[in-house]
Structures are given as structure tokens and as C-alpha cells.
Amino acid sequence: MPIFEHRCVLPSVIAVVVLLSGGPVVRADDAPAMIPFEELPVQFHNHDVKLVGSLLRPKSDGPVPAVVFVHGAGRQTRQDYREVGEFFAGQGIAALIYDKRGVGGSGGEYESREPYEKLVHDALAAVAFLKQHPDIASSRIGMWGLSQGATIAAAAAARTQDIRFVVAVGASVADGTLCYYRDNLFRKYGLSETLRDVAEKAQLIVDTLPHNLRDESVFATFSPKSYPPPEQYVHPAWSRVRQPVLAMWGQLDQHTPVGEGIAGLKNSLAMANNRNWTMIVLPKAKHSLGISDTGAIQEPWRGYAPNALKTMTDWVRRVIEEPSRIDWMKQIGSAMPSGVLSKVMRYDRLRWFGNGTVQAVLWLVFSPFSWPMRSRASGMDSVALFAVGRAMIERQSSGF
């Protein structure tokens, strides 16, 4: 899978630009019988933004079902989903893979942060394009989304019945995902619990200060925010999804807290009166369902967990050809809650980053001038400091 690059500058903790590479590589793991398909270059528009990609179309005498592949976070192109798209096409399901806006050949300004509104409309534009394509069965179009892409797919599906089904991989459907991810990433760099706490607070300042200085009303109160437990959490997009849903996680996921995600997704779909779901947790698999012994972030790709791709295509086939055979409210595998919500609530109760005025003071506390003193006090050497800075930058291409 081609490498995607991401550059970001962290202005407060350490002034360094790091060139990062990585991303989920997709490999056809099961090698069932494949049918011939062809690749067609395509382009479609979201208002004045042109998006370009490829339609992997099975050779068939009539219209075929299709799936739009929605990107996770990061500057990703169609190449990042080519192999999984080819697997679907080889099973008779057309795949539309495209360059994210502002990346590759697509126009528009790159964005990869909530509320993802432009990205949702890009995905809906892809669906509209397929509906008009003569080789695509217009009533058999679904969405596949990885991580952040799963949220975008859900938001799109909640807006139109033109989307027949949703396949979600590594979906985050609970509070605390970024806290969970950063903690695992800092641990990867060997930071102690104390240093991870410092790094987490520093990153929260970086994330929230610019917004609060523009509009102090965002965090104008010191009263703690209310965080419902995962089994009571309602996601604004998933709670309106009524189409069949296949959600899959790797049990060793270090990007997303799987136990909380399962509980949050179940509760959200219940709010939509949607019982037409299957949730699967794959053992010895990481965030992107790749084979893993530890789930470590950005470890070398070793291929998909056994039968992961075939499970997806078999499920899609049942949805579009034999809907009466779809399992209702079925869960295979499980994952224990991570307990990340207690950390999030502890940070929120502190409200040390309260509002713009408070953050302005804390910005000075966490400025580069204060780091040498803080480093000596905590025993934090230059290697650990660099690790914190690199970890914060690396979050930008985490696959969310």
C-alpha cells in the first residue's frame, strides 16, 4: 500500500516538524474464487469541488451492487483502499475508491476533523454518482468506513435511504477515544505514567486553546461536563442509522476503546430502533483489523486477520440478495471496557484548562521556556521530550 505523508507543526511543546509515514495496508487474505473486474477512472463533484478516484467494476452482464469506501483520518488517497476494494470487486461488488479532498488529484481544502460536514457531503456525492452509473444497481449501494470514516459513513447513512447498508471498521462510538489513543501512543514511546499525564494535558491545551481564545464561551464555565457511561451514550449520527450495520473491531485496538465502542454503538442503534446489526471482535487483530500480537500503533502490516474481508463481502451479499438471512443483534467476540472514561472525567473535573483566560496562563506554563525547568524536576531528558512532541504530531495521521 502506498505510503501517505503528513506534516504538522506543534507550536507549544516542541518546535519540530516530523515527516511521518504509515497507514493501514490492505491485503486480500482469504483468496476465494475471484471474478474479473476492470478499473475505470472517475470524477464526481460536491458543489464546486472535484473529487477523483477509481471505480473497480466487476465484469457482469447486468448492474452490480457497489460500495463507497470512506477514508479514515489523514491525507489518504484511493491507493490506501485499493486492495480491499479489489477484494470486493473480485467478489462481484463494485468499489468506488477516491482521493480525499485536498489530497492526490482531488480538489478542495483538506480537512479531517469533526464535524466532518464537507467529508460527509463528499461521500454523499459519491453515492449520487453511483446511482446514475448504468453499470451499478442503484438500490444496492452501501458504505464502508474505517475509524473516522465509519463516523462519516454513519452520518451519510442517517441522511438518505439511498445507502443500503454500512460496514464500519474500528468505529469510535464513545467518549474518550483521543485520550485512549494518546495514552497508548505515549506509552509506545516509553513515557512513564507521570510523563504521559503531562503530555496529555499539554496536548489538551494545544487542541483547545485556539478555539477558546476566539470564543471563550466554548469553555466559559468551570462546572464539569456530563459524560454518560458507554451503555447510555448516544452518538448523534449512529442514533439515526436504520440501515443494516456490520461493525468490526480488532480486539487489540489501541486507537479506539473497543469495549466502550460496542456499548455505545448498541445504545445508539437502539435509539434508532435498529436491531439489524452484527458486531464482531476479531482476536489478535488491531485497529484496521490487521494481524497483530500486541495491537501496537503503526507496527508493520502483516495482512488482515483470517477471514476478515470474506466476512464483510459475505455479509454484504446477504444484505442485498437474501435479507431474511441477516442476523439481528448478533455479537461475535467481546472486549473489556478500557476504563478511559474515568480519565476523561478526571481531567474535566480539574477544569485546569477552563476557559481562554486560564489557558493563556497555562500556555506560558507549558511554553518551551518552562520545559527545561520542568524537565529537570521530573527527570525528563531530551529523548523523552522529543518523544512527546513526535507523539503529538503523529496523532494527526493516526487513522481516526
N, C-alpha and C positions, 0 to 999 in steps of 0.2 A: 504494500500500500504506500503510495507516495507520501512523503513527509510534508506536514504543513508547518509553517513557521509563524511565530507570534512574537512581536516586540512590544514591550511595555516598560514605562519608566516609573519607578516607585519614588515619589518625591520626598517622603518624610523620613523613613527609617534608614535607607541607604541609597546613595545615588549611583546606581549601576544599571546598565542595560544588558539584559541577558538574551541571547538568541536561543530559543528553545525549539525542540522538535519532538514529534511524537504523534500519538493518536491511535485509535483503535484500528487495527488491521483486520480485515475480514477474509476468512478463508472458507471455501466450501468443504465442510468437514465430513459429510456423510457419503458423498459420491453415489447418490441414487441415479437411476437412469435419467439422462438429461435430453431434452428435446432441442433442436436447433433454434437459434434466435439471432436477430440482427440488431446492430446499433444504429440508431438514427439521431443525428444532431438536431436539437430542437431549441426553440426560444419562445418565451411567453412573457407577458407584461403584468406588472402590478402598477397600474396607472402609468406613470412615465418612466418607471424603472424596468429595464430589460434584464431578464434572467435567462441564462443559457445553461443547457445541460444535454443529457443523452436519454433517449428512450430505448431501453433494451426490450425489444418486441419479439415474443415467440413467433415462429413461423406457423401460421394457422390459416384454415380456410375461412374462419369467421372471427368476429370480435372476441377479444380475450379480456379477462379481468386485469386490473392494474393496481399498483401500489406506488404512492408518492413517498420517497424517503426524505425525512426531515432531519437536519443536522443537529448534533449536539453543539455545545459551546466551542468557540474557537474559529479560526479562519479556515473553514473547510470547503473543499471543492467536491465535485461529483466523484473524483477518484477515491475519496475516503469511503465511499459506499459502493464502489464498483463491484467488488467481489460478491457481496451479499446480494446486490441487485442482479448479478449474473446468475446466482443460485436460484433466485425467484424466477427469473426469465427461463432458466433451464427446466423449471417445473411448470411452465405454461402460464406464468403470471407476469405480465409486463411490469417493468420497473422504470420509474422516472427518477433519475438522479440528476442533481443540478448543483451549480456553484452558488454558494451563499452570497447574498447581496454584498457588494463591495469586495468580493473575492473572485479570483480567476477571471473568467470572461463576463461575469455579471456586473451590472451597473448598480448605482445607488450607493449609499453610505453604509459601511459595515456597522453592525450592532449585534450585541449578543447578551443583552441584559433585559431584565424584566421592565415593563410588562410584555415585551416581545411583540408588540402590536404589528409592526411592519413585517416581522417574520411570519406571523400568523397569516397576514394577508398575502404574503408571498406563497405560502403553502396552499392557500385557497385558490390563488391564481393558477397554480399547478394543477389542481383538481379541475378547475374550469377548462383549462387547456385539454386535459384528457377527455373530458366529457364531449368535446367537439371533435375528437380524433376518430376517424372512420374505423380504425382497427381496434378500438377499445370499447368494451361493453360499458356503456355509461352508467349503468346501475350497479356495477361491480367494482367500484373504486374505493380503496382504503388507504390508510396511512400507517407508516412505520416510523417511529421516532426513538432516538437514543437520548437518554438523560434529559437535557434541556429540550431536545426535540420531542420527547414524549409529552412534555407540558404543552408545547406548541401544537402538536397533533391533537391533544385533548381540547385545547381552546378552539381549534378549527372545527373539530367534530361537533362541538357544542353549538356551533353557529349554522350548521347546514346538515340536512339529511342526505346530501349528495355523497357524503362519506359513509361507506357501508360498514366499516369496521376499523378498529385501531389496534395496532401491535406496539406495545410500549416496552422498551428495554432500559433497565436501570432507572425507572421513573422515581423522581423525588416528590413524595406526596406527604410531607410533614415539615414542621418547623425544625430548624437547626442543621440543615444539610451542610451549609458552608462551614459552620463551626466544626461539624464532624469531619469534613474533608480536610480543613486546615490542620486540625489536631493530628490527623493521620499523616499529613504531609510533613508537618514539623517533626513528628516522631521519626519519620523516614530519614530526616537529616540529623538525627541523633540528639535533638534538643531535649533537655530534661523537662520534667513537668512544670517547674518554675519558669523556665525559659519559654516553654510553649504558651504559658499563661500570658507572659509579657508580649510575645509575638501576636497572640490572638487579640489582645487589647490594642496593640499598635495598628493591626490591620483594621479593626473596627473604626478607629479614628480615621484612617485613610479612606475607608469606604463611606463614612457618614459625614465627616466634616464639610466637604464641599457643598453638600446638599443643605446642611443646617445653616451654614453661613449665608446662603442665598435666601433661605426661608426658615427662620428659627421656629416657626410653628410646627415644623416636622417633628422636633423633639423638644417642644417648649415646656414640657412638664416633667417632673421627677417621679411621678407616680408610675409604678411598674406596669408594663404591658401584660395583658392577659394571654397566656399560652394554653390553649386546650390540649389535653392529652391526645395522643395519636388516634385513639379509638373514637374521639369526639371531633377531631379535626375535619374541617370541610374545605376542600380546595375549590376555589371559585370556578375553575374550568371543569375539573373532573366531576363535580356535583351536578353538571348539566349534560353529561355524556350518556346517551341512551343506546348507542350502538354496541354491538358485541366487542368485548375487550379481552385481549390476551396480554397479560403483563408478566414479564420475566426479569428475574434478578439473578446475579451471581451471589452465592452465599457468603463469599469473602469480600464483597464490595467494600472498598474504603473511600469511595466518593459519596455514597448515599447510605444512610442508615436503613437497612432493608426491613428490619422488624417494624420500625415506625412507619416506613413507607407502605407496607402491606396493610397495617391497621388503618392508616389514613386513607388509602385508596378504597378499602372496603366501605368505610364510613361515608366517603364522598359519593361513591356509586349508589349506596343505599339512599342518599338524599335525592338521587335522580330516579329512584325506583328501578334501578338497573341491576338485575340479577344474572344477566347474561355475561358472566365473566369467568375467566380461568386465570389463576395466578400460579406461577411456577418459580421455585427457587432451585437453582442448579448447584449441586455441590462442587467444590473445587473449581469454582469459576469466579471471575472478578467482575468489575462494573460493566464492561462491554460483553460479558458472557464468554470471555476468553479463558482458556485453561490456565489455572494458577494454583500454586500451593499456599500462597500467603495473601493474595489479593493486592500485593504492593502496587502503589501508584506508579504508572509509567514503566512497568517492568517489560522485558522483551516479550513480543507476541508469540504465542505457541499454538495458535489456532483456536477455533471455537470448541467449547465443551461438547462432548459427544451428543449428537442428535439435536443440538440447539436449533440449527437452521431448518432441519426437516420438521421439527415440531412446529415451527412457525408456518411453513408452507402447507403442511397437512391441516393445521387449524384453519388457515385462510380458505383452503379448498372446501372444508366442511361448512364454513360460514356461507359461501357463495353457492355451493352445489347441494348441500344436504343440511340446511339449518336445523332440522329437527334432531340432528345428531350432536349438536353443540352442547357441551357440558355447561350446566348452570351452577354458579357459585362453587366452583371446584378449585381447591388449592392442593398443589403438589410440592412437598418440601416446606421447610419453615426456617425462620431466623429469629433469634432472640433480640429483643429491643436493646439498643446500644446505651441507653441512658443519657443521650446527648441533650435531651430537653432540660434536664436538671442543670446542666452547664449554662445553657442559653438563659434560663430563668435566673440563675445566679448573676450573670453579667447584667441582665436587665434590672434586677433589684438594686444593684450597685448604682446604676444610672450615673456612673462616673463620666460618661460621655454625654450626659444630659442634653444640653442644647448648644447652640452655636457659640455662645459666650464661654461656657465651660470648656468646649472643645478647643477654642482658640488658646486657652491657657495650657491645656494638655498637649496641644500641638508643640508648644515650646518645650514642655517636659520631655516629649518624645522626639525632639528635633535632633539632628546629627550632633549638635554641640553638647547635648546632655548624655549622649550614648557612651563616650569614653568613661565618664564617672560611673554610670550605671553598669558598664561592662566590668569595671574593676570591682564594684561592690558585689556583683553576682558571680564573678569568676567567668564571665562570658568572653571568650577570646575572639580574635578576628575571624576565625573559621566559622564559629557559631553565628556571629553577626552576619557574615556573608550568607550563611545558610538561611537565616531568617529572611533576608532580602530576596534571595533567589526563590525561596518558597512562596513568598507573597506574589512575586511576579509570575511564577509557574501556575498559580491558581487561575490565571487568565486563560490558559489553554488546557483546562482540566477535563474537558469533555462534558461539562454540565449542559 
